Amino acid sequence: MAFTYLVINLIFIVCIVVMFMQYLEKPTKSWWVTFGILVALTAVFDSIIIWAGIVGYNPEKILGAYIGFAPLEDFFYAALAIIIVPALWNLFDPNRRSERK
């Protein structure tokens, strides 16, 4: 199947969003700033490790769009982190748990 990394990433993001939907909140300004920082850091550090040959991607399994040396699919991990960390925070927040009882 073409674009294998893209398909896998989309499946994971959809699963996480569905699993934690009740704990997700509307993105705020700080959420967007954090997302921008994660994307920038991903672009820099992933480009470095790809350029150094530490990590590589099969060119037949990616879209072919890059930010620096990092393929676009590599940025899904930053997107997944910015979705799942606040959701888990809300899930395990003791104050919110007492509100749900």
Secondary structure, 3 states (H helix, E strand, C coil): CCCHHHHHHHHHHHHHHHHCHHHCCCCCHHHHHHHHHHHHHHHHHHHHHHHCCCCCCCHHHCCCCEECCEEHHHHHHHHHHHHHHHHHHHHHCHHHHHHHC
